[in-house]
């Protein structure tokens, strides 16, 4: 499946805000978005001067932003939306909860990785266990009560130690528990909408896919 491998700072500039895709470097480096607060490309400055976007453009940008934050391709994101739309509850809330419940996101939230991209690599390279068994599928859906741990042979990995010691390490969400020393965490409850980034306007994504 195709995945974007270019400069991630361009993605932040395209969405007009920091998406923190580089982990620690987003806090320590001077971000290009501070110097060039307009979309990349030769027409970027002209787009920045455009006063009003259509409803479709606003909805599309919100979808693209969330896709990029969680590092999903279009087919993956659309599949997750279909799942959220067919289970009980509010579709937008279901979508965000499903995104937060992905294994790669949990690994990132627990501080084992400095970015979701790095967390995805840890999972793919079989450094992560769920309930005592190795899981190498980043999209694995973690459930309440599941235990997530770093494999015994991987606990001293430089990438993991650096992530746990980082000054800018994100605060552990209330719905997760973590033992730093043992490299073991648990989902104590399912995430709720109030636990997730309030700047995301999930209703715009629902409107876009409902057309």
C-alpha positions as CSV (number, residue, x, y, z in Angstrom):
1,X,0.0,0.0,0.0
2,X,1.4,3.4,-1.0
3,X,2.5,5.6,1.9
4,X,3.8,9.2,1.9
5,X,7.6,9.2,2.4
6,X,8.4,12.9,1.7
7,X,9.1,15.7,4.1
8,X,6.4,15.7,6.8
9,X,6.7,19.4,7.4
10,X,5.0,19.9,4.0
11,X,2.0,18.1,5.4
12,X,1.8,20.4,8.4
13,X,2.1,23.5,6.1
14,X,-0.7,22.1,3.8
15,X,-3.0,21.8,6.8
16,X,-1.9,25.1,8.2
17,X,-1.0,23.8,11.7
18,X,1.6,21.6,13.5
19,X,0.6,18.0,13.3
20,X,3.7,16.8,15.4
21,X,4.6,14.1,12.9
22,X,8.3,14.2,13.7
23,X,8.0,13.6,17.4
24,X,10.7,15.2,19.5
25,X,12.0,17.2,16.6
26,X,8.7,19.1,16.3
27,X,9.5,20.6,19.7
28,X,13.2,21.2,19.4
29,X,13.6,22.2,15.7
30,X,12.4,25.5,14.2
31,X,9.3,24.5,12.3
32,X,9.0,25.5,8.6
33,X,5.3,26.5,9.2
34,X,6.6,29.3,11.4
35,X,8.6,30.7,8.5
36,X,6.2,29.9,5.7
37,X,2.7,30.0,6.9
38,X,1.1,29.0,3.6
39,X,0.6,25.7,1.7
40,X,3.7,24.2,-0.2
41,X,4.0,24.6,-3.9
42,X,4.2,27.6,-6.3
43,X,0.6,28.5,-5.7
44,X,0.9,28.3,-1.9
45,X,1.0,32.1,-1.2
46,X,-2.0,32.6,-3.4
47,X,-4.0,30.0,-1.6
48,X,-3.1,31.6,1.7
49,X,-4.6,34.9,0.5
50,X,-7.9,33.2,-0.5
51,X,-10.5,34.5,1.9
52,X,-13.2,31.7,1.8
53,X,-13.2,28.0,1.0
54,X,-16.2,26.0,-0.1
55,X,-17.9,23.6,2.4
56,X,-16.4,20.7,0.5
57,X,-12.9,22.1,0.7
58,X,-13.3,22.6,4.5
59,X,-14.6,19.0,4.9
60,X,-11.8,17.6,2.7
61,X,-9.1,19.4,4.6
62,X,-10.4,18.2,8.0
63,X,-10.4,14.6,6.7
64,X,-6.9,15.0,5.3
65,X,-5.7,16.5,8.6
66,X,-7.0,13.6,10.7
67,X,-5.6,11.0,8.2
68,X,-2.2,12.6,8.4
69,X,-2.2,12.8,12.2
70,X,-2.9,9.1,12.5
71,X,-0.8,8.1,9.5
72,X,-3.5,6.3,7.5
73,X,-4.0,5.8,3.8
74,X,-7.3,6.7,2.2
75,X,-8.5,3.1,1.9
76,X,-7.7,2.4,5.6
77,X,-9.4,5.6,6.7
78,X,-12.5,4.9,4.6
79,X,-12.7,1.3,6.0
80,X,-12.5,2.6,9.5
81,X,-15.3,5.1,8.8
82,X,-17.5,2.4,7.4
83,X,-16.9,0.4,10.6
84,X,-17.7,3.4,12.8
85,X,-20.9,4.1,10.8
86,X,-22.2,0.5,11.3
87,X,-21.8,0.2,15.1
88,X,-24.2,1.8,17.7
89,X,-23.4,5.3,18.7
90,X,-22.5,8.6,17.1
91,X,-20.5,8.0,13.9
92,X,-18.0,10.8,14.5
93,X,-17.2,9.7,18.0
94,X,-17.0,6.1,17.0
95,X,-14.4,7.0,14.3
96,X,-12.2,8.9,16.7
97,X,-12.4,6.1,19.3
98,X,-11.5,3.5,16.7
99,X,-8.5,5.6,15.6
100,X,-7.3,6.0,19.2
101,X,-7.7,2.2,19.8
102,X,-5.3,1.2,17.1
103,X,-2.2,-0.5,18.5
104,X,0.3,1.9,16.9
105,X,-1.5,4.8,18.5
106,X,-1.6,3.1,21.9
107,X,2.2,2.4,21.6
108,X,2.7,6.1,20.9
109,X,0.3,7.3,23.6
110,X,2.2,5.1,26.2
111,X,5.4,6.9,25.3
112,X,7.2,3.9,23.8
113,X,7.7,5.9,20.6
114,X,8.1,9.6,19.8
115,X,5.7,9.5,16.9
116,X,3.0,7.3,15.4
117,X,5.2,6.5,12.5
118,X,7.9,5.2,14.9
119,X,5.3,3.3,16.8
120,X,4.1,1.7,13.6
121,X,7.7,0.5,12.9
122,X,8.0,-1.0,16.4
123,X,4.9,-2.9,15.9
124,X,5.9,-4.1,12.4
125,X,9.3,-5.2,13.6
126,X,7.7,-7.4,16.3
127,X,8.8,-5.5,19.3
128,X,5.3,-5.2,20.9
129,X,3.2,-7.8,22.6
130,X,-0.5,-7.7,23.4
131,X,-1.6,-10.0,26.3
132,X,1.7,-11.8,26.1
133,X,1.7,-12.6,22.4
134,X,3.5,-10.7,19.6
135,X,1.3,-8.6,17.4
136,X,2.8,-7.1,14.2
137,X,-0.3,-5.4,12.8
138,X,-0.4,-1.7,13.5
139,X,-4.2,-1.5,12.9
140,X,-4.9,-4.2,15.6
141,X,-7.8,-2.9,17.7
142,X,-6.9,-2.8,21.4
143,X,-9.8,-3.5,23.8
144,X,-10.5,-2.6,27.4
145,X,-8.3,-4.7,29.7
146,X,-5.7,-5.6,27.1
147,X,-2.1,-5.5,28.2
148,X,0.4,-3.9,25.9
149,X,4.1,-4.5,26.6
150,X,7.5,-4.3,24.9
151,X,9.0,-7.7,24.2
152,X,11.6,-8.7,26.7
153,X,14.5,-8.6,24.2
154,X,13.5,-5.2,23.0
155,X,13.1,-3.3,26.3
156,X,16.6,-1.7,26.0
157,X,16.1,-0.5,22.5
158,X,17.6,3.0,22.1
159,X,14.4,4.3,20.4
160,X,12.2,3.2,23.2
161,X,14.5,4.5,26.0
162,X,14.8,7.8,24.2
163,X,11.1,8.1,23.8
164,X,10.4,7.4,27.5
165,X,13.1,9.9,28.6
166,X,12.1,12.7,26.3
167,X,11.3,16.0,28.0
168,X,8.4,16.6,25.6
169,X,6.8,13.2,26.1
170,X,3.0,13.6,25.8
171,X,1.0,13.2,29.0
172,X,-0.4,9.7,29.5
173,X,-4.2,9.7,28.8
174,X,-6.5,8.8,31.7
175,X,-7.8,5.7,29.9
176,X,-4.3,4.1,29.9
177,X,-2.1,2.9,32.7
178,X,1.7,2.4,32.4
179,X,4.6,0.9,34.3
180,X,7.6,2.7,32.8
181,X,10.3,0.5,34.3
182,X,8.6,-2.8,33.2
183,X,7.6,-1.3,29.8
184,X,4.1,-2.6,30.3
185,X,0.8,-0.7,29.9
186,X,-2.9,-1.5,29.9
187,X,-6.1,0.0,28.5
188,X,-8.1,0.5,31.6
189,X,-11.2,1.7,29.8
190,X,-12.2,2.6,26.2
191,X,-11.4,6.2,25.2
192,X,-14.2,8.7,25.1
193,X,-14.7,11.7,22.9
194,X,-13.8,14.0,25.8
195,X,-10.4,12.3,26.0
196,X,-9.5,13.1,22.3
197,X,-8.1,16.2,20.7
198,X,-10.9,18.8,20.8
199,X,-9.5,20.6,17.8
200,X,-10.7,17.8,15.5
201,X,-14.1,18.5,13.9
202,X,-15.2,14.9,13.2
203,X,-18.7,16.0,12.0
204,X,-17.0,17.6,8.9
205,X,-15.6,14.1,8.0
206,X,-19.0,12.5,8.5
207,X,-20.6,15.1,6.3
208,X,-18.0,14.6,3.6
209,X,-18.4,10.8,3.5
210,X,-22.2,11.0,3.7
211,X,-22.5,12.9,0.3
